[in-house]
Amino acid sequence: MTKRNIIVVGASAGGVETLSELVRNLPKRLNAAIFVAMHVGADSVLPEILSRCSKLPAIPAADKKRYKRGCIYVAPPQHHLLIKDGVTLLSRGPRENGHRPAIDVLFRSAAREHRSKVIGIVLSGGRDDGSAGLFSIKSRGGVAIVQDPDEATAPNMPQNALNMVDVDFCLPVRQIADLLPQLVDGNATNITESPNGGANMEEQGTASQPTGTPPGHQIPAACPECNGPMYEITDGELAHFQCFVGHRFSPESFSDQHTDALERALWTAARTLKERIVLHEQLARRKRNKGEEELLKRLDESVASAKKDLQLLREILDRI
């Protein structure tokens, strides 16, 4: 049985308690390096939180620093975390699923670098970030683990991973912690070994900004982040969307982000109509004393029409 010494963990911002429970129950001598990508804001004290509750040290990942076993490396705010050639790399590359750090970026880099030696874990979270990365780990011979959705405070991330990936284990967090030392030591069962550790798997693009047009076909939609052209990319039954400069989305995240972009556009239109109403009402008041009846009529009609259009926009915004 393969010994696996790279553990990558993904969770949403609301999963701090879940992640803390996982590391709290890990042994002090774990012969593996652990890398964590969590959706965080501009500031994060996650390394300090994990260090207080874990027997293993937790530190913010640094750029171009060698990593070692028995340590937890946390992706810092506003940076993707990647691993390559024995070092951690930080990137300010395009957001994925609206996040930086993004779980899929970390998972893909680990899968490419360490293949069958990787254990990927998706914990509690919303949407479906982590599913594509877990697929990449599994396809290269690694082990795919998800938290039991019935236990997760936010079940969407683990449930979507279950729907999209042939996972090896779906367990409560406490049992995941018990399982990890067995996987690291090569003593776990019920895992299908991939021939050559996935060494013949075709490499899928890059984890950071691409140098050319993304593979796949262009779709009639703009990137929610930069308004650039979007491309649909498929890997078996797994599909995702990527723009020309590298913003990347899962289907669910793309739909949600596109809805957000549509809402922003509609609010811009609503603001413009409101401005039109105010402007034409002011002009109409000035013209009433000058006898310009024809212009006054057009201004009144414009105000009435803009008010109807604004009401329609409000109804549309209420529905999306």
N, C-alpha and C positions, 0 to 999 in steps of 0.2 A: 504494500500500500504506500502511495506517495506521501512523503512528509511535506507539509505545507507551512511555509514560514512567512507569508505575506497575508495580512488580514486587512481588508478595506471595509469601512462601515459608512453607511449613508443614512441620514435622518434629517427631518425638517426641524425648524427652530423650536417647535413645541415638543421635541423629543429629547430634551436635556435629561429629564428624569429617567427615561427609558435607557438612554445611553449610559447614564451614571450607574444604573442597576447592572448593566452588562459588564462594565469594567470593574465594578466593585466585587464581582464574584469570580474574577479571573485570578489565577495563582500568581504569586510573586515571581516565580521563575517560569516564564512562558517564552519558549524559544521561537518567537515570531515578532516581527515589527507590525504595529497597528497604525493604520492611517485613517483619519476621520474627516469626512466632508459633511458639514451641517450648514443648512441655510441660516446665515446669521446676518445681522445688520452691519452698521458702520463700525461698531465696537463689539468685542467679544471677550468674556472672561472664561470661556469654556475650558482652556487648558488648566486654569487654576481650579475650577470645579472638579474636573476629572482627577487631578492630582490629589485633591483632598479625600476623594472617596475610593481611590484605586491603590492597589499595592504597587502598580507600575507608574513610573514617572510620565507625565503628560506635558508636552511643550508645543509652542507654536512652530509649525514647519517653517524652515528657512530656505532661501534659494541657494541651490548648488551646494548643499551640505549632505555629507554622507549619513545615511541612516543605519541604525543598529537594532538588533533584536532586543526585546524586553522593554520597548519604549513606545509611547503613544504619540503620534504626530498629528497635530490638528491644523487643518487649512485655515489660514488667517482671513479676516474679512476682506472682501473685494479682490480676492486672488483665487484662481484655480490652483489646485494642488495636483502635481503629477509626480511620478517616480520613473527614473530612467538611469541606467548605468550606475546603480548603487547610490544615487543622490536624489534628494527631493528638489523639485523645480516649482517655482511660483510663476504664474502667468496672469497678466491682465487681459487675456484674450477675450473674444466675444462671449457674452452670456449664453448659457444653455438653459432652456426652459425658464428663462427670465432670472436665472441665478448665477452668481459668482461669489463664492465657490459653488460649483455644480458637482453633484454626485457622479454623473456619467463620465465626466472628464477624468476624475480619479480612477474610477473602475476600469475604463478603457486603457489608460496608461499602464495600470497594474497588469491587466490581461496581456497586453502586448509584451511587456517586459518579463513577466514571470510565469505566464501561462498556467500550467497545472499546479503550480505552487501557491496559487492565490485562493483565498477564501473571501467571497463577497457576501456582505450582510446588508439587507435592506430593513430598516426599522420604521417605526411609526412616522407618518407624514401624509401630506395632501398631494393630490395629482399623481403623476407617475414618473417623477424623476427617479433615476436609479434602475428602471426596468431595462433600458437599452444597455447600460453598462453591465448589469448582471448577466444579460444575454451574451455579451462579449466574453465575460469571464467563463461562463458555462461552455461556450462554443470552443474555447481554447483549453478545455480540460480541467478548469478550476471547479471549486465547490460553490454552489449557490444556496444561500440560506435566507429565509425571510421570517420576520416575526409573525407569529400567529395573528391574523387580522382581528380575531375575536378578542385578543388581549390589548391590541394597540389602541391608544387614545385617538389616533387619526389613522384609520385602516386603509385609506386609499392607496398609499405607496406600496405596502406589502401585498395588498390584494391585486393591484395591477401587475406587480412582479409575478405573482402566482399565475395570473391569466396569460402572461406573455412568455414566461420562461419555464422550462422543465426543471424546477428547483429540486435540490437534493433533500432539504430539510425545511419544514415549516413548524416552528416551535415557539413556545413562550420564551421570553428573554432569559429567564433563569436557566432554562435547559440549553439555550444556545451557549451560555457561558460554560456550562458543564461539558458541552460537546467540543468546544474549541481546543482544549488541550489534547483531546484524543485525535483530532484532525492534524494538529501540529506534529504530534508524535507518530502519526501514521497508523494509529490503532483503530480508527473508526471504520465501521462497515456500512453497507447499503449505499455505496457510491460507485457509479459506473466510471471506470477509468477510460479516458480518451486515448486512442492510439497515438504514440509519440508525444503525449502530453499536449495535444493540439498543435504540434509543430508544423503541420501542413495547412493550418487554417489560413485562408486568405486575409491579408491585412486590410483593414477598413479605414482608409483615410488617415487623418491626423487628429490629434487631440487638441491642437491649438488652431490658430488662424490658417486657413488653406492658402495655397499658392496659386490655384487656378480655379476654373469653374467646377463646382461640386458635381460629383457623378449623379446620374438620375435625370429626370425630365422636369422642365420648368412648369410651374403651375400658375394659374391666373390669380395670384394673391401676392401682396407685398409683405415684407418682413415687418412685424410689429415693432421691432426695435429701431430699424434704420430706413424702412421703406424701400429696401433693395429687392431685387428679384428673388423668388423662392423656388427651391427645387425639392422634389420628393425623392427620397433615397430609401431603397428597400434592401433588407438583408433577410432572405427567407420570408417568413410571415411578418417580420418586424419592419415597421416603417417609421421614418422620421423625416423632418423637414429642415433644410438648411439654406440660408441665404448666401449671396455672392461673397460677402465678407466673413461669414462663418458663424453668425448667430444660429443656434440649433434648437429645435423643439421636438418633443414627442407629440403624437397626435392630440392628446388631451390638453397639453400645455399650449400647443399652437392654437387650438380652438379657443381656449380661455384668453390667451393674449390677443388674438384677433378680435374677440368680443370687447376687450378693454380698448383696443385701438379704435374700434367702431364707436364705442361710447365717447371717447375723446373727440372724435371727428364730429359727432352729433352735437356735443356740447359747444364745440367751436361754431357750428352752424347756428345753434340756438343763441349764442352770444352775438353773432353777427346780425341776426334778425332783431334781437332786442335793441342793438345799436341803431338799426334802420328805423325802428319804431320811434325811438327817442329823437333821432335826428329829424325825421320828417314831421313829427308833431311840432317840434320847435320851428321848423321852416313854415309850417302851416299857420302857426300863430302870428308870425311876422307878416305873412301875405294877406291875412284877413283884413288888415287895415289899408291895403294898397289896391284893393279891387281887382286883383289878378285871379279871376274866377276859374279860368281853365287850369292854371297851375295848381290852384288850391284844390280843385277836384281831384287832380292826379295824385297829389300828396295824401289826401284823405283816403283814396282808394289804395294807395301803397301801404298806408298804416293798417287799414282793415285787412288787407291780404297778408301782411307780415304777421299780424296777430293770429290769423287762422293757421298759418304755416308753423308758427311757434307753438301753438297748442298741439298741432299734429306731431311735432318733434318731441314734445313732452310725453305724449302718449306712447310713441315709439320707445323712448328712453325707459319708460316704466315697464316695457315688455322684455327688454334685453337683459 
